[in-house]
Amino acid sequence: MQRFRLNSDLYVRWKVSVNNYSYEDLSLFLIDSRMNRTKISYSVEEDDIICFLFRGEEQKYSGEYSLSLIANYKKPNQQVIDAISAFKLVPFLD
């Protein structure tokens, strides 16, 4: 897992498999080390690569972060499409 210094801007790119869902039906969540879930706005590059900027000023906790891509969030047939342990934020790099 890649480690980054806390409070540094991170440009995140994630290759996903959307299983014939439209991106309008998908919600992206960032889960921090304390299991707080934050819905993230994202863009999509070619070949199903989701991209977003996680600004240093938005980072509150060090530790491991994961991503979940959910179809039909808070609607019938809600389903996790993809999930990953994404990165670790640390107070300092050794």
N, C-alpha and C positions, 0 to 999 in steps of 0.2 A: 504494500500500500504506500502510495506517495505521501510524503510529509511536506507541509507548507507552514510557514511562519504565520501565526495568528495576526490578524489585522492587515494582511496583505491582500490586495485584489486578486481574485482567481477567475480566470476565464475557463469554464468547464465545458468540455465536449464529451458526449457519450453516444456511442453507436448502439442503437436499439433495434429491436424487432417488434413492429407494431401489429402484426397479425391481422392485416386487412382493416384495421381501425383507421378512421380519419383523425388527424391531429386535433381537430376541433372537439373530439370526444375524449381527449386525453388530458390528464392533469399531472403535473410533475411536483413531487414533494421532496424537500430536503429535510433529513432527520438528523438532529445533532446527537451528541454523546449523552444527553439527558433525555432523549426520546421526544424532544419537542419537534413537531412537524410544521414546516412552513411551505405554503404553496408558492411555487416559483414560476415567474413568466419566462418563457423560453422562445427561441427561434429554431428553425429546422434547416440544416444544410442538406445538400444532396446526399443520397445514400443513407437516409434515416439517421443523421447525426444531430442530436439535440444539443443546443448551445445556450449558455447563460453566463452572466457575470455575477459572481458572489463577491460583493464589495467588502473590503476590510472593515468599514464602519458598521456593517450589518452583522459581523461575526462577534458572538458573545462568549462562546465557550471553546476551550481547547478539547481535543479528543477526536474520536472517529466520527465521520459523517457518512451517511448513506443516501441513496436516491431511490425513489419508488415512482414508477409511471403507472397511473391508474386510469382505466377506461370507465366511462360512465360514473364518475365520482358523484356520490349522493343521489344516484338514480338507480332504477331497476337494472339488474345484471352488472353491478359494479364488479370489477375484476382487476387484479394486479397483472399488468402486462409484462413488466420487467422490473428488476430491482438489483442494486449493486452496492457493495461497500466501496465508497468513492475515494475518500482521502482522509488524511489525519491532519488536524491543525495542532501545532505545538507552540509553546511560548518562546522557544528558542531552538535553533538547529545546532546539533553537535557535530 
